[in-house]
Each structure stands twice: as structure tokens, then as C-alpha cells.
Amino acid sequence: MKERISVLALVDGRLPLDVRRFDVETGTDVASARQVIVVAADRSISAPEADIVRDFVGRGGGLVLLGDSLAAWSSMQPIREMAGWVPSGPGPRTELIVRPDPNHPVTQRIDPEWKIRERLYTSEGPPLEASILLRTSWRYTEQVVAYERQFGDGRFVYVGLHDDGSPTFEQLIGRLVLFAAGRTAPQPLGVGLLGYGAIGREHAASIAATSGLRLAGVCDISPQRRQAAASEWSVTVHAHQEEMLNDPDVGLVVVGTPPSAHADPVLAALDAGKHVVCEKPFGLHLEEVDRMIDAAASRGLVLTVFQSRRWDPDYLAMREVARSGRIGEPFYMESFIGGHGHPCDFWHSHETISGGTIYDWGSHYFDWILQLFADRVQTVAADAHKRVWHDVTNADQVRVDLKFAGGAQAMFLQSEIAAARKPKWYLLGTAGAVVGEWRDEAVPADFPARVKVFRAAQEGAHEELLSLPRRDEHGFYRNLADHLAWDEPLAVTPDEARRTVAVMEAATRSIAQGGAPLKVEI
């Protein structure tokens, strides 16, 4: 009878990989090159098995040992030969702070540190001819937690951690499987900015801060802005879109033109073979959005939308509570942004260019709402007021009401004539609520709200002020680089951004029809 051990063989390192499910017979043929064996075992390996594994790696295979596997297998000389290292321990289980190497292609853009309860295997120094992936501090010494090294034509990888269920661990193991199978991270991708206004500078800063991407060009019709870009980033500048699209050094284009002028440059960039990031909103009409999506799909190119507020700390805190079940099933939400003050005189305040009040902050708020409520939107109703600010063409106030297939409801209110503010969010669940309160002091509209959780109790309600997660300033571009380099899921898909546009377009139609509820399937 063949014994079964905790291994998984993946042909060509294909994903998905469930690191909690390994179970392959030791008699399985692992001689094929470019396969990967992932091991999560705590028993010893036999001498014949060790010889098979060593020969497999030497001929070009990959071996990834997790948790206790190396300690359990290191009594065998072939394993020690591949590992170049024999671990000692483990020590007592405790919380460790694990730090990835920011320069190794596998660990680039992974969280700079994360905490895990683990038993650490130690050594007197790093393995010979190894590249360190993860480190931690142990009693005033630096210890290796994970490393990789070449062995013959293959690759040996050790990760002295057990699966803690964290996204970071899953992300790391997924990359290591591909890396052990021979995948190498591409060279940093050149990015061209189409438009260098205020948001263009933000894009440039995030791109410069993201490993795997580099700023390769800026195009703007303004000579002053071109000069500023050249001075600030020492980058090639272009006066005409075609010049930048013809530059082979540019592999990805960020379209930062006003919303009414998104579709044509996006389509031109895709036609030139470039991946594309489109500023929000994706577009003003579904017809143009669908043309962009179809063009990207037909060319096999990446298309995404800069919904950067997916990474706002207060939203992430609210989403975590909603998804955890702490307030039961969410069924009703109100959201608000605004105050009483004169709108800006930029294009944002002019409906024919911006799409109107709904399309500005609504692009973010509806994106949040649609992430929180998974059901299809079945009814959209909206109304608008024009009472005070007649020098701009946007409405002074808009309200949009959504009803979902499961009966849940959501409301968005944006007002430039609200002397008293409502909470940023008011989310009710069947067992509690989340309220995001605007701060009393004067702060920018994008400043995080105070997020409170209310949980139903027999006598009143329990109130908790949440600690907010650390803001990931460059989360959008980190995810994009991860997607391009390691095929990791794209955080903002074109179809998700399309739903947001569909809601806003329906709301605009409802306003034109005097606030009539519209039946939709979004």
C-alpha cells in the first residue's frame, strides 16, 4: 500500500493553490520538469523518497517546504544538500513580527511587516548561497524565516511558517509556487500619464513609490504642466497623445482626462497595445464603458479604474464589521457628503464635463455601497435641487435611493447647501449598526470618519469606537503591479466599475424624469 504524505504536485506551477489541502501518494511520478512539490509535513522522509525529491529538483523541479517540513526531513543528506541549512528548535509559540525583503521579486509589495503566532526555527546564520525572503527578530538576533536557493536546474524554497489563514500568507505561497516553477517577475513596467493636473501628480507619486512600476512619460496639452512634470520627475514629456502611445517604453497608460473625455484616449491606448488605468468615473454612459471593456478583452489587455478609496481606513473598518457578521445581515444604509459652501469653479462643477454632482463623489460612494451589498440593484430613484449656486451647472444637492433584489436599501446624499451634516455612513444590520461620524473640526472631505459599532443587547446597545487600519497610500498601484507580475486578482475589475456607472446613469435618468423610480437590473 502506498503511503500518503502532505504534498501537492502542481504541473507548471498552476494556481489556485489551497495550502491547507495537500495529499498526494509518494509513488506519484514527480520526474517531470517544471512541476512543483509543496510540502506541509511533520514526519520524516525515507531515504528513497529523499533521493527522488533531490533528483526531481536537480532536473528543474521546484520544492517548497512549509512549517515543520524541513526540520522533519533534514535528517536526510539529500534534503540537507538542497537546503544548505539545518534548522534548530523550534522555540516556544509566541507572536513574531515577520518582515519581508522589499527587494526580492517574490516579496516586493507584500506588507512591510505582519504579526503571526508561531514557533520559530533558528540558525547561527543564513543558508549558503540563499536569497532571504522573510526575517524576524529573536532575542536580539536576526533570524531567517524564509529563503530560496538554486539547486541544480531547480529551486528550493523554505518557509518556516504555518498557514495562519491570513491573506498575506496565501499571497506569499501563491507567488512562491510560481517562482519555484520558473516564473520570474517582469522588469518594471513603464507607465505614461495622460493628463498632469492635480490628480496626475498623485498618480505620479504612487507609481514612483510602487516597485514593479516606473514613470516613463507624461502627456499634457499645457506647456506649464509639461515643464512641471519634466522638472519634478525627470521624465519624457509629450504634447500630443499619439507621441506617448507610440513610445515602446510605455506599457501602461493612466488616463487622467476629465470624465467626458475618458473613452477616446482609453480606446486609443488599448489600440496601441497598452494596459490602461482609467480615472474614475469609468465613463458617463454605459455605451462607452462597454466599448472600452470589449476593446480590452479582445486584445488581452488589463483595464482597471482608479477607485482608490477602496483603501480608505474608515471604509475598510466598516466593511470588515459588515462582512464579519458582528451586526447581523446589513439591510439599510444612508451615506452623506457635503456641507454649505460655494462649489469650486473647476470642471468638476460643470455637468457636461463631470457628469454632474452624482458622478463626482458618487463614483466612490456607489462603489462602496455595491461592495457592501452583493445583490443586484433593482430600483433606482433620484432627485436634485438647484437653489443657491447658479454660477455652476452641477446641482446643489442630489439624493439617490437604491433597492436591491434581497430587499436591502441604500441612500446617497451629496449637498453643497447642507448647513447641518448627516453621518458619513449609517449602516443597519439585523443585530447592530455601524455609524461613521464626520469629525467636529474642519477637515478635508476625504479625512476618515470616526467609526462606531452598535450591537444590540437586552438592555440598550453596546457602543464601540473602532481603531482604523493603517492607510495604504499606494494600495491601488500595489495591487495592479501584483496582478501584472503574479496574476493576483485585480482589486477593481472593469465589470465592478461598470455597475457603478450603471447606477449613476440610471439616477441621472430618474432626475430627468422628475424623480421617478426606474426598474433596473444592475
Secondary structure, 3 states (H helix, E strand, C coil): CCCEECEEEEECCCCCCCCCCCCEECCCCCCCCCEEEEECCCCCCCHHHHHHHHHHHHCCCEEEEECCHHHHHCCCHHHHHHHCCCCECCCCCEEEEEEECCCCCCCCCCCCCEEEEECCCECCCCCCCCEEEEEEEECCEEEEEEEEEEECCEEEEEECCCCCCCHHHHHHHHHHHHHHCCCCCCCCEEEEEECCCHHHHHHHHHHHCCCCEEEEEEECCCHHHHHHHHHHHCCCEECCHHHHHCCCCCCEEEECCCHHHCHHHHHHHHHCCCEEEECCCCCCCHHHHHHHHHHHHHHCCCEEECCHHHHCHHHHHHHHHHHHCCCCCEEEEEEEEECECCCCCCHHHCHHHHCCHHHCCHHHHHHHHHHHCCCCEEEEEEEEECCCCCCCCCCCEEEEEEEECCCCEEEEEEECECCCCCCCEEEEECCEEEEEECCCCCCCCCCCCEEEEEEECCCCEEEEECCCCCCCCCHHHHHHHHHHHHCCCCCCCHHHHHHHHHHHHHHHHHHHCCCCCEECCC
